Amino acid sequence: MNKKCLLCILLILNSLHSYCNQDSLLNELDKILLQQSNITALKIKHIEKLKRTHASSKPEDQLINTILIFNEYKALNFDSAFVYATRINELASSSNDLSKINAAKKYLCITLLTSGMFKETLDVINEVNVRALTAAEKTEHFIIKARCYYDLADYVKNSHYGSKYNAFGNLFADSAIFYAQKNSYNYHFIFGLKSLRTAKVDQALKAYQKLLNRPNLSLHDYAVVASTLSYLYTFQDSGDKSLNLLIESALADARSSTKETYALFKLSDTLYKAGDTQRAYRYIKAAMQDAQYYGARHRQFEVGTLFRIIEGRQLEIVQKQKNQIVLYALTVTLLSLVIVAFILTVIRQNKKLKSAQHLLSDANESLLNTNQMLLATNNALREANKIKDEYIGYYFNINSDFIDKIDRFKKAVSQKLNSNQYDDIRFIINKIDLKKEREELSQSFDIVFLKLFPNFVEDFNALFEAEHKVRLQDGQLLNTELRIFALIRLGIHDNDRISKILNYSVNTIYAYKTRIKSKAIISNHEFEQKIMEIKAV
């Protein structure tokens, strides 16, 4: 049982580590993609420097310099790569050196193959006199032919022709393996590729793992190997490893400003199927921009197909968000109407209150015969009027502030709606802090009440022994217990009304009152009467 628990804990920790690692890699990829224009600009600047060097180079160095420029363009832009591949072949032909002429054709083949021009690739590579090549050149020659037939098999998606093209690919892969230097990059690359095409996944994994661990691997080669390994891990249900390698491949492509890339396209497809539509949409847009920049039509078509699918889903999500915003706007409008209705109700109640004042004045005239009663009534009326004036002003100030906040909130939402800033609207809504609003309301109530009854806390504590007196914290005017009896002093005795004002349950209010009264030095039925006798200023 203990071993099983330990195994479960290790699996959970491993999953958490993998998730955190993936999240970190995706965040890094997001940052790199935002810097793509700068990275590409730096690469173009480097190429321009090579061109200036090439322009002033000696005739015997022109072929080498042209190859350097081609290598910069080959994964960046098809048209430029094609121009320099053609230039390499022209320079090689002008040298009348058969070995250079044969070797130069590989650059044109690489460009044509990358852009999906399979027939043209085979036409050019079949012109090569294989016997005149060195062993290393033969290895590269047969790797290109193997890749061409493998890619052609994937392109036609037909079992009859596909099996024939795969057979040719395997044949040329065997030739490349034969001529390749053991443990070289090309040896493991073509051996792993043939193993993959012949469904020998374990052999392919070992080959590409060796390549991934090779020192001084270029960013472009790392991206190719990591992308292939990612695909291989899908056969072993190693989803986390596969996704991590795919992200690392996309990162390597982005850092090297490789526009002829497969990893970002495949990553967007993987994330879309996993439900991460927003990130998948960002990545497929970036992949589409890369494909358009490179200029390979078959890649643009492939990326464009997935782009339309993800874009359609993203549009559905955006429309849903718009509908939610409209609902929020309607809710705010309805809330505003409720507030207006509430204000009108307050005005009507105020009129009724003024009518009640007139009635009280008439009643005062009828009590003039009794001086003591008149004095008591006048004092009560003065106190009631002062309380009324203070709290009516306080009430209208609170409502005025609340209306201002609603107005600002409505304007802010309207502005964000007009500019389609939907995430900002959610931020504005989440920013509303009801707890803070209620605390400010309580603070305002405390200030107004203590303005009317500055000795309330002292008089209240006089009803208790020293150990039961209320002790307020620094900066605190009243606490919950004091507010309950402050409301009672204002004439609000009903527990239900007090609970609604203070946002507590009726049971909580009853419990507070019972606990406080039980600690007093006077009886329970006298306690509230003593509270009512506390004088206002």
ZIPEFEN-V946054 format. One record per pair of residues at least 6 apart in sequence whose ideal C-beta (glycine too) atoms are under 8 Angstrom apart, sorted by the first residue. I is the first residue (numbers start at 0). J is the second residue. D is the distance in Angstrom with one decimal. If there is no record, write none. Layout:
# ZIPEFEN-V946054
I:J:D, I:J:D
This chain:
# ZIPEFEN-V946054
14:239:7.8, 17:239:4.2, 17:243:7.3, 20:243:6.4, 21:239:7.0, 21:242:6.1, 21:243:6.0, 21:246:6.9, 24:243:6.4, 24:246:4.3, 24:247:6.7, 24:250:7.0, 25:246:6.2, 25:278:6.9, 27:250:6.4, 28:246:5.9, 28:249:5.8, 28:250:5.4, 28:253:6.8, 29:278:7.9, 29:281:7.6, 31:38:7.7, 31:250:6.2, 31:253:4.4, 31:254:6.3, 32:253:5.9, 32:281:7.5, 32:282:7.7, 32:285:5.4, 35:253:6.4, 35:256:7.2, 35:285:7.2, 38:253:7.2, 38:254:7.0, 38:256:4.8, 39:75:7.9, 39:256:4.7, 39:292:7.9, 41:256:7.8, 42:71:6.9, 42:75:6.7, 42:256:4.5, 45:71:6.9, 46:68:6.3, 46:71:4.9, 46:72:7.0, 49:64:6.9, 49:67:5.7, 49:68:5.1, 49:71:6.7, 50:68:6.4, 52:64:6.4, 53:61:6.8, 53:64:4.0, 53:65:6.7, 53:67:7.9, 53:68:6.4, 56:64:5.2, 61:90:5.9, 62:87:6.7, 62:90:4.6, 62:91:6.6, 62:94:7.3, 62:99:7.1, 65:83:5.8, 65:86:5.3, 65:87:5.3, 65:90:6.1, 66:87:6.0, 66:106:7.0, 68:83:5.3, 69:80:6.2, 69:83:4.0, 69:84:5.8, 69:86:8.0, 69:87:6.1, 69:106:5.6, 72:79:4.3, 72:80:4.2, 72:83:5.9, 73:80:4.6, 73:84:7.9, 73:106:7.8, 73:109:6.2, 73:110:6.4, 73:113:7.1, 73:259:7.8, 74:113:7.6, 74:219:5.9, 74:255:7.6, 74:257:4.4, 74:258:6.6, 74:259:4.7, 74:260:7.7, 74:293:7.7, 75:256:6.4, 75:257:7.2, 75:258:5.4, 75:259:7.7, 75:292:7.8, 75:293:7.0, 76:258:6.7, 76:292:6.7, 76:293:5.9, 76:294:6.2, 77:110:6.8, 77:113:7.2, 77:114:5.0, 77:259:7.5, 77:293:5.5, 77:294:4.2, 77:295:5.4, 78:294:5.6, 80:110:4.7, 80:113:7.8, 81:107:7.7, 81:110:5.2, 81:111:7.9, 81:114:7.9, 83:106:7.8, 84:106:4.3, 84:107:4.3, 84:109:7.4, 84:110:4.7, 85:107:6.7, 87:103:4.9, 87:106:5.0, 87:107:7.5, 88:100:7.6, 88:103:4.8, 88:104:6.5, 88:106:7.4, 88:107:5.9, 90:103:7.6, 91:99:4.2, 91:100:4.8, 91:102:7.2, 91:103:3.6, 92:100:5.8, 92:103:7.8, 94:100:7.7, 97:128:7.1, 97:131:5.4, 98:131:6.0, 98:132:7.6, 98:133:7.8, 101:127:5.0, 101:128:5.6, 101:131:5.2, 101:132:5.7, 101:136:7.2, 102:132:7.2, 102:136:5.6, 104:123:5.6, 104:124:6.5, 104:126:6.5, 104:127:5.3, 105:124:7.8, 105:136:7.6, 105:139:5.7, 105:140:6.7, 105:143:6.3, 107:123:5.4, 108:120:5.2, 108:123:5.3, 108:124:4.9, 108:143:5.0, 108:147:7.8, 109:143:6.8, 111:117:8.0, 111:119:4.7, 111:120:4.3, 111:123:6.6, 112:120:4.6, 112:143:6.5, 112:146:6.3, 112:147:5.5, 112:150:6.9, 113:259:5.5, 113:295:6.7, 114:294:7.6, 114:295:4.3, 114:296:7.4, 114:297:7.1, 114:298:7.9, 115:150:7.6, 115:154:7.0, 115:295:6.0, 115:296:6.9, 115:297:3.3, 115:298:7.1, 117:147:5.8, 117:150:6.6, 117:151:4.8, 117:154:6.9, 120:143:7.4, 120:147:5.1, 121:144:7.6, 121:147:6.1, 124:140:6.9, 124:143:6.0, 124:144:5.9, 124:147:7.4, 127:140:6.2, 129:137:6.4, 129:140:6.3, 132:140:6.0, 134:178:4.9, 134:180:7.5, 135:178:7.8, 135:180:7.2, 135:185:8.0, 137:174:7.5, 137:175:7.8, 137:178:4.3, 138:175:5.2, 138:178:4.6, 138:179:4.4, 138:180:7.7, 138:185:5.1, 138:186:7.8, 138:189:7.7, 139:185:6.9, 140:175:7.9, 141:171:4.7, 141:172:7.3, 141:174:4.2, 141:175:3.7, 141:178:6.8, 141:189:7.8, 142:171:7.9, 142:172:7.7, 142:175:4.7, 142:185:6.3, 142:188:7.3, 142:189:5.2, 144:167:7.9, 144:168:8.0, 144:171:4.2, 145:168:4.8, 145:169:7.6, 145:171:4.0, 145:172:4.1, 145:175:6.0, 145:189:6.5, 145:192:7.0, 145:193:7.4, 146:168:7.6, 146:192:7.5, 147:168:7.8, 148:164:4.7, 148:165:7.1, 148:167:4.2, 148:168:3.7, 148:171:6.7, 149:164:7.3, 149:165:6.7, 149:168:4.2, 149:192:7.1, 149:196:5.9, 151:164:4.7, 152:160:7.5, 152:161:4.3, 152:162:7.7, 152:164:3.8, 152:165:4.7, 152:168:6.7, 153:161:7.8, 154:297:7.4, 155:161:5.8, 155:164:7.1, 165:196:6.0, 168:193:7.8, 168:196:6.3, 169:193:6.0, 169:196:6.5, 169:197:6.6, 172:189:5.3, 172:190:8.0, 172:192:6.5, 172:193:3.9, 172:196:7.6, 173:193:7.2, 175:185:7.1, 175:189:4.5, 176:186:6.7, 176:189:5.7, 176:190:5.6, 176:193:7.1, 179:185:4.9, 179:186:3.9, 179:189:6.5, 180:186:6.3, 184:210:6.5, 184:213:6.7, 184:220:7.3, 187:206:4.6, 187:207:7.3, 187:209:5.2, 187:210:5.0, 188:206:7.6, 188:210:6.4, 188:224:7.9, 190:202:7.5, 190:206:5.1, 191:202:7.4, 191:203:4.6, 191:205:7.9, 191:206:3.1, 191:207:4.7, 191:210:7.2, 191:227:7.2, 192:203:7.6, 192:227:7.8, 194:200:7.5, 194:202:3.9, 194:203:3.8, 194:206:6.4, 195:203:4.2, 195:227:7.2, 195:230:7.9, 195:231:6.7, 200:231:5.9, 200:234:4.7, 200:235:7.2, 203:227:7.9, 203:231:5.5, 204:228:7.2, 204:231:5.1, 204:232:7.7, 204:235:7.9, 207:224:5.5, 207:227:5.5, 207:228:4.8, 207:231:6.6, 208:228:6.9, 210:216:7.4, 210:220:7.8, 210:224:4.6, 211:221:7.3, 211:224:5.1, 211:225:6.5, 211:228:6.2, 216:224:7.3, 217:255:7.7, 218:251:4.6, 218:252:7.6, 218:254:5.6, 218:255:3.8, 218:257:7.7, 219:251:7.3, 219:252:7.6, 219:255:5.5, 219:257:5.7, 221:247:7.8, 221:248:7.6, 221:251:4.8, 222:248:4.6, 222:249:7.6, 222:251:3.8, 222:252:4.6, 222:255:7.3, 222:257:6.5, 222:260:7.1, 222:262:6.0, 223:248:7.7, 225:244:4.6, 225:245:7.5, 225:247:5.0, 225:248:3.9, 225:251:6.7, 225:262:7.5, 226:244:7.3, 226:245:6.6, 226:248:4.1, 226:261:5.9, 226:262:4.6, 226:265:7.1, 228:244:5.1, 229:240:7.8, 229:241:4.7, 229:242:7.4, 229:244:3.9, 229:245:4.2, 229:248:6.4, 229:262:7.7, 229:265:7.7, 230:241:7.5, 232:238:7.9, 232:240:4.7, 232:241:3.9, 232:244:6.8, 233:241:5.2, 242:266:8.0, 242:269:6.4, 245:262:5.8, 245:265:6.1, 245:266:5.0, 245:269:6.5, 246:266:6.4, 248:262:3.7, 249:260:7.3, 249:262:4.2, 249:263:4.5, 249:266:5.2, 249:282:7.7, 251:257:7.8, 251:262:7.9, 252:260:4.2, 252:262:5.6, 252:263:6.5, 253:263:7.5, 257:289:7.9, 258:289:4.4, 258:290:7.4, 258:292:4.7, 258:293:4.0, 259:289:7.7, 259:293:4.7, 259:295:6.4, 259:298:6.9, 260:286:7.2, 260:289:5.7, 263:282:5.5, 263:285:6.0, 263:286:4.4, 263:289:6.8, 264:283:7.1, 264:286:4.3, 264:290:7.9, 264:301:7.1, 264:302:5.3, 264:305:6.9, 266:282:5.7, 267:278:8.0, 267:279:4.6, 267:280:7.7, 267:282:3.8, 267:283:4.0, 267:286:6.0, 267:305:6.8, 267:309:6.7, 268:279:7.4, 268:283:7.9, 268:305:5.7, 270:278:5.4, 270:279:4.1, 270:282:6.8, 271:279:3.8, 271:283:7.7, 271:305:7.7, 271:308:7.6, 271:309:5.3, 271:312:7.4, 276:309:6.9, 276:312:5.4, 276:313:5.9, 276:316:6.1, 277:313:7.2, 277:316:7.4, 279:309:5.4, 280:309:5.2, 280:310:6.7, 280:312:7.8, 280:313:4.3, 283:302:6.9, 283:305:5.9, 283:306:4.9, 283:309:5.0, 283:310:7.7, 284:306:7.2, 286:302:5.1, 286:306:7.7, 287:299:7.5, 287:302:5.1, 287:303:6.6, 287:306:5.1, 290:298:4.5, 290:299:4.5, 290:301:7.9, 290:302:4.7, 290:303:7.8, 291:299:6.2, 320:421:5.0, 321:421:7.4, 324:412:7.9, 324:416:5.9, 324:421:5.8, 324:424:5.9, 327:412:6.8, 327:424:6.8, 327:428:6.8, 328:412:6.1, 328:413:7.6, 328:416:6.6, 331:405:7.5, 331:408:6.7, 331:409:5.5, 331:412:6.2, 332:409:7.7, 334:405:6.9, 335:405:5.8, 335:409:6.6, 338:398:7.9, 338:401:7.1, 338:402:6.3, 338:405:6.2, 341:398:7.8, 342:398:6.4, 342:402:7.6, 345:394:7.2, 345:395:7.9, 345:398:7.1, 349:391:7.0, 352:387:7.1, 352:391:8.0, 356:384:7.8, 359:380:6.1, 362:376:7.7, 363:373:7.3, 363:376:6.0, 363:377:7.0, 363:380:6.9, 366:372:5.3, 366:373:5.3, 366:376:5.6, 367:373:5.8, 382:535:4.8, 385:451:6.3, 385:535:6.2, 386:451:5.9, 386:489:6.2, 386:535:7.0, 389:447:5.4, 389:450:6.6, 389:451:5.7, 390:447:6.5, 390:489:7.7, 393:443:6.6, 393:444:7.6, 393:447:4.6, 396:443:7.9, 397:440:6.8, 397:443:6.6, 408:427:7.0, 408:431:7.6, 411:427:5.4, 412:424:5.7, 412:427:6.5, 415:421:7.2, 415:423:4.8, 415:424:4.6, 415:427:7.0, 416:424:7.1, 437:502:6.3, 441:477:7.9, 441:482:7.0, 441:501:7.9, 442:476:7.1, 444:477:7.9, 444:482:7.1, 444:485:7.9, 445:476:3.7, 445:477:4.4, 445:482:7.4, 446:476:6.7, 448:455:7.1, 448:477:7.1, 448:485:5.1, 448:489:7.6, 449:455:6.5, 449:456:7.8, 449:476:5.9, 449:477:7.3, 450:536:7.9, 451:535:4.9, 451:536:6.6, 452:485:7.5, 452:488:6.7, 452:533:6.1, 452:534:7.6, 452:535:5.4, 452:536:7.4, 453:536:6.0, 454:533:7.2, 454:534:7.4, 455:481:7.5, 455:485:6.7, 455:488:7.1, 455:533:5.7, 456:469:6.8, 456:471:7.2, 456:477:7.4, 456:481:6.6, 458:533:4.6, 459:469:6.7, 459:481:6.6, 459:484:6.6, 459:530:7.4, 459:533:7.3, 460:468:4.2, 460:469:5.9, 462:519:4.9, 462:520:6.2, 462:521:6.2, 462:526:6.9, 462:529:6.0, 463:469:7.8, 463:518:5.8, 463:519:5.9, 463:520:6.3, 464:518:7.7, 464:520:6.2, 467:518:4.2, 467:519:7.9, 469:478:6.7, 469:480:6.4, 469:481:6.2, 471:477:7.5, 471:478:6.2, 477:485:6.3, 479:501:6.9, 479:503:7.7, 479:511:6.6, 480:511:5.7, 480:515:5.5, 482:501:6.1, 483:497:6.0, 483:501:7.0, 483:508:6.3, 483:511:5.5, 483:512:6.3, 483:515:7.8, 484:515:7.3, 484:527:7.9, 484:530:5.2, 486:497:5.3, 486:500:6.4, 486:501:7.7, 487:497:7.7, 487:527:6.0, 487:530:5.6, 487:531:7.5, 488:530:5.4, 488:531:6.4, 488:533:6.0, 491:497:6.0, 491:500:7.4, 492:527:7.4, 494:505:5.1, 494:508:4.9, 494:509:5.7, 494:512:7.6, 495:505:5.6, 497:508:5.2, 498:504:6.0, 498:505:4.7, 498:507:7.0, 498:508:4.7, 501:508:7.2, 503:511:8.0, 515:526:7.9, 516:523:4.6, 516:526:4.9, 517:523:7.6, 519:526:5.3, 521:529:6.3
